[in-house]
Amino acid sequence: MDDIVKRIEVLEERSKALEPASAERRSLLASLQAHTEQFLDGIEDDRAFKKFTTSPADLDIDGEATDVKELLAIYDRELQQKGLNPASGGHLGYIPGGGLYTSALGDMLAAVSDQYAGMYFGGPGAVNMENALIDWTKEIFGYPASAIGNMTSGGSIANLIALTAARDKHGIKNEKVSISVIYLSEQVHHCVQKAIRIIGLEDAQIRYIPLDAHFRLDANVLRLAVDNDRQNGLIPFLVVGSAGTTDTGAIDPLNEIADIAEQQNLWFHVDAAYGGYFILVDSLKERFAGISRSDSLAVDPHKGLFLPYGTGIVLVKDMEAVMHSQHYTANYMQDARSGEHPVNPADVSPELTKHFRGPRMWLPLRLHGIEPFKACLEEKVLLTDYMRRKLADMGFRLGPEPDLSVSFFWYEPEDMDTDTFNKRLIEHIHADGRVFLSSSIIAGRFVIRIALLAFRTKKSTIDKGLAMISDALDRTKEEFAK
Ligand SMILES: *Cc1c(COP(=O)(O)O)cnc(C)c1O
């Protein structure tokens, strides 16, 4: 017994380092704060993209205790000085992220208190907070209070949960799989195709519905396709529409799809991961008409609400359909089940224990109120318009008028291959890096995308980007003139 006590004393002494005392906590926080202040103070003038060579990174776990200042220097060198800066307002590529400072403070609260957000019994306040955010999301999209929701890691898992519910609602399994039909737009996000495979529907029939001139799903083609499949003895059961496609920012005709889904008994899922929160802008609301008629929807606060990466939300009207796959009981969980409690987040998601995502969204929304969010979203739409007009003045060709804040452009040179020219143009843009743009292939053409959603993107950022594009254009022209 004495031996054990002695050993415990030794171990207690050694493990003490895991609980820094007050003075040390302040000192750590001061170091971190100095680092983040420097990062944020420099972010406007720093390049959004830095070309990098992969060198052996100094990130290995060597088992030794290291001073925090040295670790922050490594963080700067290995992460902040390499590649894309997603927190920069100059990030106009892919779908930009956010990184609200007040959200980081929320994360700190969540981590320090380490609240449990998986089950109501373990974390009633945490579950209530997430439910308050989910209820607000239901209101925004006109979903009934009876709908169920979950805060996920992002849009991919939100879409996965919704599609699993669609599968189970329609009992798509065994021999039914290969005669079941899923309708997707040609511009559907690839996480939907991944979800279909993950949930065992790889062998279902997948119909890609062509798009109209504005890259919106053509509802007439959808209607004919569903009729045709039914006549052929197949089982149409799911249609996925987008409220803001990744490549072109288009919103599908949601009301028309909802009509077809109702008539044909299809589950209607809307992927609003990128575009959903634009519904907050009064002048844009009308474009989302019909979204409330969907059976499920996925939206990403880490896009449209400018949160740091790691937060999506799924809403599903049919609770039973979700619970079929996600609810499971185990003996060791018996204390945590009660019919009187709100539904446990763990019964709506594959996750049991998870990052407590509530405070990173709740704190900014409560601290700032909703107006700055609305203003920031509307600003992005107007900046997109502004940038398109300027690009047209510079001689670029533009994609169709976008529904939201994603668009594309390309240059049509005389006497040479257009794609070759634009591929070289984006290389020059990346080498410059003041502002980051990404490219895509749309309607068979190599194009340069603009995606405005970073909350730090301002008119001055766009002007800087336009100057950069102009320089890159001159350089590309010169190069090919030789
Ligand atoms: C980003 C995005 C997704 C994927 O969401 P993640 O949060 O990256 O997992 C799905 N659909 C659309 C339209 C998106 O823009």
The ligand as an SDF file (V2000), in Angstrom:
LIG
                    3D

 15 15  0  0  0  0  0  0  0  0999 V2000
  -19.2070   23.3250  -49.1990 C   0  0  0  0  0  0  0  0  0  0  0  0
  -20.3570   22.6270  -49.7830 C   0  0  0  0  0  0  0  0  0  0  0  0
  -20.6800   21.3220  -49.3980 C   0  0  0  0  0  0  0  0  0  0  0  0
  -19.8090   20.5160  -48.4780 C   0  0  0  0  0  0  0  0  0  0  0  0
  -19.8400   21.0270  -47.2080 O   0  0  0  0  0  0  0  0  0  0  0  0
  -18.5890   20.8820  -46.2030 P   0  0  0  0  0  0  0  0  0  0  0  0
  -18.9580   21.8260  -45.1260 O   0  0  0  0  0  0  0  0  0  0  0  0
  -17.3720   21.2800  -46.9630 O   0  0  0  0  0  0  0  0  0  0  0  0
  -18.5460   19.4710  -45.7550 O   0  0  0  0  0  0  0  0  0  0  0  0
  -21.8190   20.7600  -49.9200 C   0  0  0  0  0  0  0  0  0  0  0  0
  -22.5920   21.4180  -50.7990 N   0  0  0  0  0  0  0  0  0  0  0  0
  -22.3040   22.6760  -51.2100 C   0  0  0  0  0  0  0  0  0  0  0  0
  -23.2090   23.3620  -52.1700 C   0  0  0  0  0  0  0  0  0  0  0  0
  -21.1750   23.3120  -50.7100 C   0  0  0  0  0  0  0  0  0  0  0  0
  -20.8890   24.5550  -51.1270 O   0  0  0  0  0  0  0  0  0  0  0  0
  1  2  1  0
  2  3  1  0
  2 14  2  0
  3  4  1  0
  3 10  2  0
  4  5  1  0
  5  6  1  0
  6  7  2  0
  6  8  1  0
  6  9  1  0
 10 11  1  0
 11 12  2  0
 12 13  1  0
 12 14  1  0
 14 15  1  0
M  END
$$$$
